[in-house]
Amino acid sequence: LIKCFFSSSVSEDLGCRRGEFSRKHYGSVELLISSDADGAIQRAGRFRVENGISDENTDYTPGTWHRTDVHLENPEYHTRWYFKYFLGKVHQNYIGTDAEKNPFFLSVVLSDQNNQRVPQYRSILWRKTGTQKICLPYCPTKTLSVKSILSAMSLDKFEKSPREILDPEIQKDLLVLEEQEGSVNFKFGVLYAKDGQLTDDEMFSNETGSESFQRFLGLMGDKIALKGWTGYRGGLDTKNDTTGSFSIYTVYQGHEIMFHVSTMLPYSRENKQQVERKRHIGNDIVTIVFQEGEESSPAFKPSMIRSHFTHIFALVRYNKQNDSYRLKIFSEESVPLFGPPLPSPPVFTNHREFRDFVLVKLINAEKATLETPTFAQKRQRTLDMLIRSLYQDLMPDLHKVNNMLNRRSFSDVLPESPKSTRKKEEARQAEFVRLGQALKLKTTVKGDAPTNLTTTSLCKKEPWEAQSFCNNFPHEVVCADSWGQSLLVSTDAGILLVDDDQPLVQVFDKTLQIKQMHVLEALDLLIARTDKGKDSRLFVFRLSTVQKDIEIKQTIRSKYDCRENKLERTKGCHLYAINTHHGSGLRIVVAIRNKLLLVTKKYSLCNSLTSSSQLSSSDSPVEEFQYIREICLSDPPVVMTLVDGPTGDSDNMICVAYRHQFDLVNESTGESYRLHHVEASKVNFVAAIDVYEDGEAGLLLCYNYVCQYRKVYPLNGGSPLIQQSASDFHFSWNQVPYAVVCAFPYILAFTTDSIEIRLVVNGNLVHTAVVPELQLVASRSDIYFKATAAVSGSSNSSSKEMSSRSSPQTPITYEMSECPLSSLEGEVPCKNLYKIPLSNLVGRSIERPLKSPLVPKVITTPLCSGIASVPVTHSLSLSRMEIKEIASRTRKELLGLLDEPIPKTEGPQKPKKVPQRQSNSKQGAVRSTSSDRIISSSLESNSEKHHLSTRSDTDTVANREESPLSSSPFQLTSLYDEDFVDLK
């Protein structure tokens, strides 16, 4: 037989490449040696070198560089839970000791689930090893106990049972514990090196910098006078000018950054080592080295600098010929991977993008360095000391107090207080809240609050920004899969084909209840699992036949019409899986209780022409499939994934999850191997995702709150090597997901109301997006989901913007389906379908447009609709005085001294009957799109309003005119009263 290959569609290609995963983007470890002028070796060290390309001297053609994956990792605004969700609100704090006699603290708050009127518990467990944060659902019929919360955090045994702390002063101590996670503000060293300088003494002895160096400093921040400076000083003297008269300072996304510039620090002609300069720059974790000279001149090496503290060096070179910057990153070997990865080549012609990239890279670098053993051990010792000291101070007082309020441990977290003590408890809670709000205000004024100001970030669309796909979708979605630019959806009304600019078309009627489906355009196949229980079966259809029926508008097919499309021996199946890469031939594994049925396709067709000629004789592809073998398991699998072996010859594997374990099963022999055992009393299996790191198979095992990466090493005979590897890693979600999608470099977890976005390489949080009533619909190629949308005005648009265009939440005119659809009259809020293009996430553009199966015309991918851009400025856009003004105004509002009303955003004309859920839309309309604030709800509205007032009016108007009509579900902030995290 002649081996032939078919040409797959672009969506198929991207769907296969979604699982590609490589750490080479983040550099490779090298031994770097520095020598003196005579060639004698001075120092050596192992650093991970990241230069964007393998050969630094490769010719390149600098051009305009565009990317959207420049994100702060583990942003404090999402990680500092106690400040954001607890401080200033009524919550409970508990103290206890675990089985090893180590003290711990537990904080629990019951609040609206992202302000959707759905109660939710947020819990923080404070231990010497760090903090653990989880969200737990609220059930009115089942009370939640402290024991169940700790059990969810894998803490089941105690030396002393937890007891509640009633003293409001505990909030100060817990805030101090949270601040040990790292500083909100940063100090970076900047070292100027002339061409040919090879030692740190030479570099630190430069009195002044060149013109290009001064331009670089001007790009990074503003020149400020140190004497009398009231902002973040980064260890510099602001009273007597002993550390220089001027410095460079900036604010980036709420982070204050002070640069220790070598040429601005005190210079001594007598001291050749320039100890005063080294005292500051040598004690910075991150240092920028600006090196003059041509590319061919000797390059900087970290071993040239004598410092035991500096772990990250960013080498910057300026090219006058094309006005571009080249960047290279050196990271000490023990520093974990951090992003964003450098472009290839690492050359920036857009200076604003370069500044944005450098600041994000350096902030992420310092955060990653704090996870190295050196800093992690110091932080653990500090946490242990603080927790033990606090425990010793509190326990004697807790033993003295003996009242009903102190007996809440292992009972309801939020019980009803006895009548005799209710007034006393209300007074205590009022004092508790007052002290918490005062702490929050004080921390904000000091500049230590984890804010999320976007006045210094680039105006860019995030890769996860969703596009409106179908407004007012009236049906319950069971499952779906993408078909070109369309979506094939199984609903309660049958199987529908949905396109963003076409009417809905019914493909099968509701007698065919599809529970799981795959659309394989390259193979001209539709695979579907129908019904449930004993009646469940696997069906296979030709896409070309389905498309033909749609085009000629034949009678809608029923289950009876599809009887010839049944696959034999699949009766009673409850799950099936297919291999990701179909180039080696399609494989299907069908689970029927505890039996696995392996089915393959008999042959592959060379191209579409051959396909049409050979398949004209039969509309059913059932005869093309053959039964291979049957494999018996000990239990029915809950999750199943196919893993491609490196050769495809007797080394393909099946990953199955059941009971408390993940196993690998060899497809050829049926032998099973233990991959991972889950040490938990209850296991909720979510997914096992096959990813391929530089061609080698690996698995992301997702269960409960955990996502664990395990590499699979095949040996001779196809037996995998199951053992711990240095490349394995794991991280935890903040909320238990029901689905996880991998799109390198991101991994997305879907919960009932949010999308948690992290990086695959290190598990670091990038963003948490609130999406009301979220349901993931399809994710094999582009990601489709269903979510609630409001029909009233949006707070993301100002009054001018609202008057110039319709509300993002108002559904645009959409031609309804030819098939009978239920009416949506009176249903508010409605459900819409949204789409996140996979090409945006993986950073690869689709080279050719896809054809929709509905119409023969070519449909291009619509532009990602977004929020009006925010003008960029790296000046001190929100000064210390302005923050104090916000705090003063907020304090007056909290005390009821503010007379002037809060201005309301003009919205579209509202209907006469306003539903109860939207009664507070006017109050919420003052919200900004820059993301929810970290202060209490009253402080948020004022700070947002003031923050918006600092923007340039002309730039804002220009951005409004350029911004397209937005229909993203992440802009629905007008429904809710408090914090609402959107994707912008």
Protein Blocks (a to p, Z undefined) as FASTA:
>chain_A
ZZddddddfklmmmmmmmgccfklnopadddddddfkopafbdcdddddehiablkbccd
ddddddfkbccehifklmmmmlmmmnopacdddddddfkopacddddddddehhnopacd
ddddddfkbccdddddddfkbccdfklmmmmnopabdfbdcdddfbfklmmmmmmmmmmn
opfbdcdddddddehiabfklmmmpmbdcfklmmmmmmmmccddfehpabdnkhpafklo
pnojbdcdddeehiacddddfklmccdfklmnlmmlmmmmmmpfbdcdddeddfkbccdd
fklpccfkbmbdcdddddfklopacddddddfklccdddddddddbdfblklmmmmmmmm
mmmmmmmmmmpmklmmmmmmmmmmmmmmmmmmmmmmmmmpccfklmmgopafbdcddfkl
mmmmmmmmmmmmmmmmmmmmmmmmnopaccfbfklbccdddfklccdfbghiabdcfbdc
dehjbccdddfkbccdddfkbccddfbdcklccfbdcddfknopacddedehjlpccddd
dfklmmmmmmnopacddfklmmmmpcehigoiabdcddfblmnopaddddehjaccdddd
fbdcfblmlmmmmmmmpmbfklmpccfbdcddfbdcfbdcddddfkopopaccdddehjb
ccdddfklopacdfbdcddfbdcdfbdcdddeehiacddddehjbccdddddddehhiac
ddddfkbccdddfbdcfbdcdddfbdcdddfkbccdddfklopafbdcddehiacfbfkl
cccddddddfbdcfkbcfklmmmpccfklccdddddfbdcddfehiacddddddddfklm
nopacfbdcddfkbmcdcddddddddddddddfbdfbcfklmmmmmmmmmmmmnopafbd
cdddddddddfbdcfklmmmmmmmmpcfkbpcfbdfklmmmmmmmmmmmpcfklmmmmmm
mpccdfbfklmmmlpmbdcddfZZ
